[in-house]
Amino acid sequence: MRQLFWLAIALTQAASVSAQTSECLLMTVAIDRLACYDKAYPPVKATPEQALKQKNRTIDQSLAEDERIKKAMRPICKNC
């Protein structure tokens, strides 16, 4: 029963966003259309802490990928 309730809520939210989006499509002036989309999908503002965490996560992923590539290259290139 709970799942049905949440499904109904999700569908009504999707329908309202869809209606806002279709209104945006009908606008011919580009600036007005962009303003309409900004209202429909407001930008998410990240806090400095969240931005730092995301930056560190990206760096960690890059370092892990570099290490994986180095391990894969060892048998190919012994003195690299």
C-alpha positions in Angstrom: 0.0 0.0 0.0 2.9 2.3 0.9 4.5 1.7 -2.5 1.3 2.5 -4.3 1.1 5.8 -2.4 4.7 6.8 -3.3 4.1 5.8 -6.9 1.1 8.0 -7.1 3.1 10.9 -5.6 5.9 10.4 -8.0 3.6 10.3 -11.0 1.8 13.5 -10.0 5.2 15.3 -9.6 6.3 14.0 -13.0 3.1 15.3 -14.6 3.5 18.7 -13.1 7.1 19.0 -14.2 6.1 17.7 -17.7 3.4 20.4 -17.9 5.9 23.1 -17.0 8.4 21.8 -19.5 5.8 21.7 -22.3 4.9 25.4 -21.5 8.6 26.2 -21.9 8.8 24.5 -25.3 6.1 26.9 -26.6 8.0 30.0 -25.8 9.8 31.6 -28.8 12.0 34.1 -27.0 15.2 32.3 -25.9 15.7 34.3 -22.7 12.1 33.6 -21.6 12.4 29.9 -22.4 15.6 29.7 -20.3 13.9 31.5 -17.4 11.1 29.0 -17.7 13.4 26.0 -17.5 15.3 27.6 -14.6 11.9 27.8 -12.7 11.1 24.2 -13.6 14.5 22.9 -12.7 16.2 25.2 -10.2 20.0 24.8 -9.9 21.3 23.0 -6.9 23.9 25.0 -5.0 26.7 23.0 -3.5 28.2 24.1 -0.2 32.0 24.5 -0.1 32.3 21.3 1.9 30.4 19.3 -0.8 32.5 20.9 -3.5 35.7 19.9 -1.7 34.5 16.3 -1.2 33.6 16.0 -4.8 37.0 17.4 -5.8 38.8 14.9 -3.5 36.7 12.1 -4.8 37.6 12.9 -8.4 41.3 13.1 -7.5 41.1 9.8 -5.6 39.4 8.2 -8.7 42.1 9.5 -11.0 44.9 8.3 -8.7 43.3 4.8 -8.5 43.0 4.7 -12.3 46.6 5.7 -12.7 47.7 3.0 -10.3 45.6 0.4 -12.2 47.2 1.4 -15.5 50.7 1.3 -14.1 50.1 -2.3 -12.8 48.7 -3.3 -16.2 51.8 -1.7 -18.0 54.4 -3.4 -15.8 54.6 -6.7 -17.7 54.8 -4.7 -21.0 57.3 -2.1 -20.1 59.8 -3.2 -17.5 61.8 0.0 -17.2 59.0 2.6 -17.4 
